[in-house]
Amino acid sequence: MRKLLFILLIAICFASRAMAYDFSAVCSSGQTLYYTITSNEEPYTVQIVSENSSSPYYTTNPTGNLVFPESVEYNGIIYSVTSVGNYAFSGCSGLSTVTIPTSITYFGYEAFVDCSGLYSVYYEGDIAAWCGIEFYTRESNPLSKASDLYFNNELLVDIVIPSGVTKIGDCAFSGARDVASLSIPSSVTSIGDESFYACSGLQTITVESGNAYYDSRENCNALINTSTNRLMQASANAFIPNSVEIIGKDAFMYTGPTTLVIPNSVTTIETYAFYGCKATSISLGTGIASIGQYAFVFSQWYQNQPDGILYLDDWCVEYKGTLDAAITIQEGTKHIASSAFKFNSDIVEVTLPSTLEDIGEYSFYNSNNITTINILASTPPTLQGYTSTPQNFSASVFSSATVWTPCPTAAVYRSTNRWRNFANIRNEQTSQYNIAVQTEDVNKGDVSGAGSFTCDTEVTLTATPNDGYRFLAWDDGNEDNPRTVVVAGDRTYVASFKAVHTITATAGEHGSISPSGDVSVEDGDSQTFTMTTDYGYRIASILIDGVDVSGQVYNGIYTFTNVTANHTIYVDFEEIPVYTITATVSGNGTITPTGDVNIFEGENQSYTIAPSNGNRLVSVVVDDSYDVTEQLVDGVYTFVNVTADHTIVATFEEIPYYTISVSAGSHGTISPSTDVSIIEGGSQTFTFSADACYEIGDVRVDDVTIRLDENNSYTFTNLTANHTVEATFDILTYTISVTASEHGSVTHNDEVGDAIVNCSDSQSFTIEADDSCRLVRVMVDGVNVTNQLVNGVYTFSNVTADHTIDVVFEEIPLYTISVSTNNDEFGSVTGSGTYMEGTDVTITATPSYDYHFVSWDDNNTDNPRTFTATSDGVYVATFARNQHTITALSADQSNGSVTGGGTYDVGEEVVLTAIPNAGYRFLSWNDDNTDNPRTIVVDGDSTFIASFRALYTISVIANNDEGGLVSGSGIYDEGAEVVITATPNVGYCFIEWNDASTDTLRTITVTSDSTFVADFSATAYRTVDTTVTSYVTIDDHTFYAGGMFSYVKPSELGCDTIVNLNLRILDEPKSCDISPNPAKSMISISSEDYISSVEIYSTTGKLVLQKQINANRAEVNVEWLVPGVYFVRLFGESGILPVVQRFIKE
């Protein structure tokens, strides 16, 4: 049923806490709910929020059975309730049930966190709608606390997702612990995170064949993502198929079979995958690459393990109980699961095996007391994780702990990703390693530095060569001698030596050789010598071991190759001859260099020759005989391989100029515009431009008309004489062509026809229609310009092209307007007639008495109505009888509703009916009339408000029909006083009502549905708490010792009463000796005082034995007593207090 709340706004001021809501209202279940407006436009929506924006979220927490409304009214606007906000009911542990309407589709962060009292959730929609609700987190869903989910008051025992549902939202069924089965149709394409979290009661899971996204392959009773092969949810009867690759988060939480085999196909076990799993036996496959944190914690397998480090195959998965300060992961372990030792402050030292391949993320995170890590693996195990800073260990461990690695792998660890975050990685220092040294040939040299050392010790090795040899290198290519090595294991170093030869290099005067003197060259090597001459000298000869090899020298370089013996090299030098070249100029120009130039024999000499401005080169003559003008390259002449003296003369002459005279008429230009002087052979271009609205006319060169090129230019080329150039310019004219239809005229300058217009001038045309005619349109160059006319004149401005103007006229049409009524008795109309097109027409409708105008037949309601005549028209006025509004309301819509309101004709009879909601009855109308239904006659606008009164059910029942009778049940008005009674049957007592009242006849005031349960019992209970001086007798039972006792007080008519006695005795009696104690058959009783008689009592105070003694010692047979605790009471001489002692009968 849809519920609409008419709310009472509550204005509450808080001194120190901000309100988190816009308004509040009391819901149908009696709690005050708080709302934030989420949309102030249609559709209007609100969100249910907490009273306060921070904890504590309520001044008084809502409790009991809470019903969310579907809509709520505020300031006259009805808002749809669509969501529940963050922390909306956080900490409301007194809530018992929650009822949710279909309008709510979103629950915010932790909306029901710490609602520990919730046990049921009621949803007013179906399971398909429930699947579409968005829950921000698991504890946003009240089901995560309640476990029982009802759809339309029917408990969900099997989750059967309807066909057609495509998405199951996050956390949708989270916490539904008692559902037995899950069925997914083929239509589902998306299942959110934790949709079936902690559904531990599931026995079967099936997925309809044909689902492309999910399956339950091989009838495995588990839900699997088809594309990722991820097992998402298991049932109590699930097994893992050999195609599954991922065991999802929480997949087997609190469920699963007793034996689990994880196949080789599985590579990843996610966080909490087997948390609380029922399996007692778990076997891991060989493909596991990652195990998430707490994957196996509190599983039955985990519970069955002894305290200590827990292993599954080659995985270290967890620890249980308390660990020693120093722990060792056993050899054979390849993997340590994520968070295996997280938050363990006991661990100080960790030893990791040589077989270890990887350490899961957070494995030792927050185990902050670790100071030593002994790692036996030579290859650094992978520190798994996805953060840039590793989280396998705490930051304090990375910064302060010492990591001891196998020698010599510390450097490898330091350079390995994520391991490099440890600040102190060192090689182990316990093993000794042998460093041996030797030479490849003892005849060439000797070595020293061998010995035994610990890892990382620095050892100095020295190689000493014999005469004629030098140290070459060690066998690892190192050439340092002596050299220092760092011990990283057993190692042998071999030194190599090499023979050395001498080449003696000398040079004569006027030059040098490099290198010079005695040069050492290793056997088989090469040696290069470079000879350099002084200025003005050259190499005369080169002697190798006395033999001239000058012909083998290039650019002064000689190389000995594959030297195997001693050698000599000598170089001699000689002076180079010098020649003179004399350079001169005739005319205006330059030659560079000029004058006399001295050149060494065989060298080249270049000359650059350039005329001055306005001059040109005539000739270049060498040695007064050879004209070499044609041999110049870019103005340069070169003497090559000079072997004699030379002369060179360059001759220049002046270049003549010619004049071009320029003359341009008006309205245009020639560029350049003035006379131009051009060098002989040069060129000159002239460009001709007309002013706006003009064009180039006649262009003449040397008084001869010429044609310009496409750029309106003319060029003089290879000038050899003077010239003239002149131009004239003509104005442009344009034609405006005029056409006009009949029924009007178009004139310009009082003329008709086409108009000739000079460029940039304006031209106006006067356009006039004949009588009873009108202008239709004016087209200029094909474009309609009718709206551009000014007083019937159209003007062409700044004419720069030909144009057309076409004018059309027509006769003005007449139209007939007919006006009538839908019924002449209801009213009359005016406005019919004949009108010229474009005329304004007014029509009027006048209603008769007790009628009103409704509209024209085209639904227009203007009256009078004015429009422009554009065609023949027929208009019909519609009249109707006057009507009045009857408003029928409920004083409180949560109590009941009313029918019959509406709009009615005057005099019409209307029936109003008040319909009470369940739990209410009709009371009266606002005019005190109590008829229901009631009939009224419409004579004006009226409002009728129905009031209802709540009805409540009082149920009076007995907890035991045999125990007694009750009375007072019934349905009563709110506020009524009701008498209820409880009368016990024979053999029973009335104990109390369920609200702790003990009145058998009582009067209650009715304020809500209530149930009163009378507690009848065949047994009553009474508590006695007392202190006495020595002993006490109660209900024929006598007690001599303090303590807590229970006994039964029987009743012939009523119920038996169990009395619980808490007794304290101030003067405890003296004790006596009883042996043996405990005893099976005989006991011996003795006392320092005289014993006249003995009495034995049970713990209920019942006397079970009495015997005369008259001595200080007695033997008593107790074999027949029921095993238990008894009290022995000894009586002595008259006036002496009795003695009491406890004993146990076995």
Secondary structure, DSSP 8 states (H G I E B T S, - for coil): ---EEE--------SSS-B--SEEEE-TTS-EEEEEEEESSSS-EEEEE-SBSSSS--SS---EEEE--SEEEETTEEEEEEEE-TTTTTT-TTEEEEEE-TT--EE-TTTTTT-TT--EEEESS-HHHHHT-EESSGGGSTHHHH-EEEETTEE--EEE--TT--EE-TTTTTT-TT--EEEE-TT--EE-TTTTTT-TT--EEEE-TT-SSEE-GGG-SEEEETTTTEEEEE-TT----TT--EE-TTTTTT---SEEE--TT--EE-TTTTTT---SEEE--TT--EE-TTSSTT-HHHHHS-SEEEEETTEEEEEES---SEEE--TT--EE-TTTTTT-TT--EEEE-TT--EE-TTTBTT-TT--EEEE--SS--EE--SSSS--SB-HHHHHH-EEEESTTTHHHHHHSTTGGG-SEEEE-SS-EEEEEEEES-TTTEEEE--EEEETT-EEEEEEEE-TTEEEEEETTS---SSEEEE--SSEEEEEEEEEEEEEEEEE-SSEEEES-EEEEEETT--EEEEEEE-TTEEEEEEEETTEE-GGG-BTTEEEE-S--S-EEEEEEEEE--EEEEEEEEESSEEEES-EEEEEETT--EEEEEEE-TTEEEEEEEETTTEE-GGG-BTTEEEE-S--S-EEEEEEEEE--EEEEEEEE-SSEEEES-S-EEEETT--EEEEEEE-TTEEEEEEEETTEE----TTSEEEE-S--S-EEEEEEEEE-EEEEEEEE-SSEEEEBTTB-S-EEEETT--EEEEEEE-TTEEEEEEEETTEE-GGG-BTTEEEE-S--S-EEEEEEEEE--EEEEEEEES-TTTEEEE--EEEETT-EEEEEEEE-TTEEEEEETTS---SSEEEE--S-EEEEEEEEE-EEEEEEEES-TTTEEEE--EEEETT-EEEEEEEE-TTEEEEEETTS---SSEEEE-SS-EEEEEEEEEEEEEEEEES-TTTEEEE--EEEETT-EEEEEEEE-TT-EEEEETTS---SEEEEE--S-EEEEEEEESEEEEEEEEEESS-EEETTEEE-S-EEEEEEE--SSS-EEEEEEEEEESS-----EEESSSBSSEEEEEEEEEEEEEEEEETTS-EEEEEEEEEEEEEEE-TTS-SEEEEEEEE-STTS--EEEEEEE-
